């Protein structure tokens, strides 16, 4: 059976078995090897590989770019995600460098697709495909939860759950979504409440989650017009509370902003309906992934001394949930609802904070880089950058060797044949907020602290006092000599 999009993609009149799915993924990576990489994140309870597909212009290469993931078939009896991620990957490969959306996603994003998180439940024979895994555990109730401490022992989590948790921790996803069936709505955190009640449970990033859910629902012809859910979106706990869900764990422990997407009113729709369902969801799936690039504040945090990246904490005023820049590149990708002014701070121990306010327009991301000056205790002496007041060779001897002079054993990127990622210059004037000491002027680069300034003041006062005393003594000596001369003259007369 031919799919609606792309033209050369096919969907048989049955859901692919686990083996057929593996073959389809391997065939895709052979056909589209220039933009794809196939890997596993672990195994299911029965040992079935959990295959994941990465799509990027540089698959498998670390870059200062955001990452997004789609997870399908978390519940064994909800198979749509298995087929939809294959159709999505085919469309991206066929339209790369032809369609602006496909090119944007491949060039600016690392997209990861996990077709099935629960292959055991899907392949169950008696009584047939089941929601739970081979241990009869609902994987969307198996994650550690802020309101359900019984799940906090990670060693007791299911193999599939642990694999996904490790995957999230190692990949630094910016955002994601999982596919489910049984309704038509975009669900966002929180999923639970402290008192197990059905009521709205906003997360600190509630406005951003509503924006992302609206991106998906707003591009779906039926979801947006839902009579049950206003605008086709819902807060999880307001719909019904659940505990141990993957969505909240992504946000709280992975700094990954995840949605739960209910893709169809009925579970296990007939396979011949997959092309129609793909046609309805294609634009939503593309726009949600692209929102990771097209919205929010993105940038890098670097040290002013040698330009090394800093794994700084990125704090947005009014949002009690911070996120971190990467240690490798110092890059951060902070999704925020557009149309507002945000005050953003980058901080890391041993450095002055920097804070600035930015306006986030609609359908456009903002690039904001931070260059942080180290505190004097971090460099051994205050450096006046750009003024030549200190000899560079002598200055280096003032830096504690263990912290600042340890030479890297890494081969420079240029010698490895890699292109060093460019560092954008922020278009905003940053206001420095020191954790201690005097503020410094960003343009001139002065970094004197209050302690050092006081030393200079004391020295100046001491020198002035000594000079004054010498002056008074010299004047007193002159007067004494003059009086002796006068007495001598009088006695001689």
Secondary structure in CASP SS format (residue, H / E / C, confidence):
PFRMAT SS
TARGET T0000
AUTHOR 0000-0000-0000
METHOD secondary structure of the structure
MODEL  1
X C 1.00
X E 1.00
X C 1.00
X C 1.00
X C 1.00
X C 1.00
X C 1.00
X C 1.00
X C 1.00
X E 1.00
X C 1.00
X C 1.00
X C 1.00
X C 1.00
X C 1.00
X C 1.00
X C 1.00
X H 1.00
X H 1.00
X H 1.00
X H 1.00
X H 1.00
X H 1.00
X H 1.00
X H 1.00
X H 1.00
X H 1.00
X H 1.00
X H 1.00
X H 1.00
X H 1.00
X C 1.00
X H 1.00
X H 1.00
X H 1.00
X E 1.00
X E 1.00
X E 1.00
X E 1.00
X E 1.00
X E 1.00
X E 1.00
X E 1.00
X C 1.00
X C 1.00
X C 1.00
X C 1.00
X C 1.00
X E 1.00
X E 1.00
X E 1.00
X E 1.00
X E 1.00
X E 1.00
X E 1.00
X C 1.00
X C 1.00
X C 1.00
X C 1.00
X C 1.00
X C 1.00
X C 1.00
X C 1.00
X C 1.00
X C 1.00
X E 1.00
X E 1.00
X E 1.00
X E 1.00
X E 1.00
X E 1.00
X C 1.00
X C 1.00
X C 1.00
X C 1.00
X C 1.00
X C 1.00
X C 1.00
X C 1.00
X H 1.00
X H 1.00
X H 1.00
X H 1.00
X H 1.00
X H 1.00
X H 1.00
X H 1.00
X H 1.00
X H 1.00
X H 1.00
X H 1.00
X H 1.00
X H 1.00
X H 1.00
X H 1.00
X C 1.00
X C 1.00
X C 1.00
X C 1.00
X H 1.00
X H 1.00
X H 1.00
X H 1.00
X H 1.00
X H 1.00
X H 1.00
X H 1.00
X H 1.00
X E 1.00
X E 1.00
X E 1.00
X E 1.00
X E 1.00
X E 1.00
X C 1.00
X C 1.00
X C 1.00
X C 1.00
X H 1.00
X H 1.00
X H 1.00
X H 1.00
X H 1.00
X C 1.00
X C 1.00
X C 1.00
X C 1.00
X C 1.00
X C 1.00
X C 1.00
X C 1.00
X C 1.00
X C 1.00
X C 1.00
X C 1.00
X C 1.00
X C 1.00
X C 1.00
X H 1.00
X H 1.00
X H 1.00
X C 1.00
X C 1.00
X C 1.00
X E 1.00
X C 1.00
X C 1.00
X E 1.00
X H 1.00
X H 1.00
X H 1.00
X C 1.00
X C 1.00
X H 1.00
X H 1.00
X H 1.00
X C 1.00
X C 1.00
X H 1.00
X H 1.00
X H 1.00
X H 1.00
X H 1.00
X H 1.00
X H 1.00
X H 1.00
X H 1.00
X H 1.00
X H 1.00
X H 1.00
X H 1.00
X C 1.00
X C 1.00
X C 1.00
X E 1.00
X E 1.00
X E 1.00
X E 1.00
X E 1.00
X E 1.00
X C 1.00
X C 1.00
X E 1.00
X E 1.00
X E 1.00
X E 1.00
X E 1.00
X E 1.00
X C 1.00
X C 1.00
X C 1.00
X C 1.00
X C 1.00
X C 1.00
X C 1.00
X C 1.00
X C 1.00
X C 1.00
X C 1.00
X C 1.00
X C 1.00
X C 1.00
X C 1.00
X C 1.00
X C 1.00
X H 1.00
X H 1.00
X H 1.00
X H 1.00
X H 1.00
X H 1.00
X H 1.00
X H 1.00
X H 1.00
X H 1.00
X H 1.00
X H 1.00
X H 1.00
X C 1.00
X C 1.00
X C 1.00
X C 1.00
X H 1.00
X H 1.00
X H 1.00
X C 1.00
X C 1.00
X C 1.00
X C 1.00
X H 1.00
X H 1.00
X H 1.00
X E 1.00
X E 1.00
X E 1.00
X H 1.00
X H 1.00
X H 1.00
X H 1.00
X C 1.00
X C 1.00
X C 1.00
X C 1.00
X C 1.00
X C 1.00
X H 1.00
X H 1.00
X H 1.00
X H 1.00
X H 1.00
X H 1.00
X H 1.00
X H 1.00
X H 1.00
X C 1.00
X C 1.00
X E 1.00
X E 1.00
X E 1.00
X E 1.00
X E 1.00
X E 1.00
X E 1.00
X E 1.00
X C 1.00
X C 1.00
X C 1.00
X C 1.00
X C 1.00
X C 1.00
X H 1.00
X H 1.00
X H 1.00
X H 1.00
X H 1.00
X H 1.00
X H 1.00
X H 1.00
X H 1.00
X H 1.00
X H 1.00
X H 1.00
X H 1.00
X H 1.00
X H 1.00
X H 1.00
X H 1.00
X H 1.00
X H 1.00
X H 1.00
X H 1.00
X H 1.00
X H 1.00
X H 1.00
X C 1.00
X C 1.00
X E 1.00
X E 1.00
X E 1.00
X E 1.00
X E 1.00
X E 1.00
X E 1.00
X C 1.00
X C 1.00
X C 1.00
X C 1.00
X C 1.00
X E 1.00
X C 1.00
X C 1.00
X C 1.00
X E 1.00
X E 1.00
X E 1.00
X E 1.00
X C 1.00
X C 1.00
X C 1.00
X C 1.00
X C 1.00
X C 1.00
X E 1.00
X E 1.00
X C 1.00
X C 1.00
X C 1.00
X C 1.00
X C 1.00
X C 1.00
X E 1.00
X E 1.00
X E 1.00
X E 1.00
X C 1.00
X C 1.00
X C 1.00
X C 1.00
X C 1.00
X E 1.00
X E 1.00
X E 1.00
X E 1.00
X E 1.00
X E 1.00
X E 1.00
X E 1.00
X C 1.00
X C 1.00
X C 1.00
X E 1.00
X C 1.00
X E 1.00
X E 1.00
X E 1.00
X E 1.00
X E 1.00
X E 1.00
X E 1.00
X E 1.00
X C 1.00
X C 1.00
X C 1.00
X C 1.00
X C 1.00
X E 1.00
X E 1.00
X C 1.00
X C 1.00
X E 1.00
X E 1.00
X E 1.00
X C 1.00
X E 1.00
X C 1.00
X H 1.00
X H 1.00
X H 1.00
X H 1.00
X C 1.00
X C 1.00
X C 1.00
X C 1.00
X C 1.00
X C 1.00
X C 1.00
X C 1.00
X C 1.00
X C 1.00
X C 1.00
X C 1.00
X H 1.00
X H 1.00
X H 1.00
X H 1.00
X H 1.00
X H 1.00
X C 1.00
X C 1.00
X C 1.00
X H 1.00
X H 1.00
X H 1.00
X H 1.00
X H 1.00
X C 1.00
X C 1.00
X C 1.00
X C 1.00
X C 1.00
X C 1.00
X C 1.00
X C 1.00
X C 1.00
X C 1.00
X C 1.00
X C 1.00
X C 1.00
X C 1.00
X C 1.00
X C 1.00
X C 1.00
X C 1.00
X C 1.00
X C 1.00
X C 1.00
X C 1.00
X C 1.00
X C 1.00
X C 1.00
X E 1.00
X E 1.00
X E 1.00
X C 1.00
X C 1.00
X C 1.00
X C 1.00
X C 1.00
X C 1.00
X C 1.00
X C 1.00
X C 1.00
X C 1.00
X C 1.00
X C 1.00
X C 1.00
X C 1.00
X C 1.00
X C 1.00
X H 1.00
X H 1.00
X H 1.00
X H 1.00
X H 1.00
X H 1.00
X H 1.00
X H 1.00
X H 1.00
X H 1.00
X H 1.00
X H 1.00
X H 1.00
X H 1.00
X H 1.00
X H 1.00
X H 1.00
X H 1.00
X H 1.00
X H 1.00
X H 1.00
X H 1.00
X H 1.00
X H 1.00
X H 1.00
X H 1.00
X H 1.00
X H 1.00
X H 1.00
X H 1.00
X H 1.00
X H 1.00
X H 1.00
X H 1.00
X H 1.00
X H 1.00
X H 1.00
X H 1.00
X H 1.00
X H 1.00
X H 1.00
X H 1.00
X H 1.00
X C 1.00
END
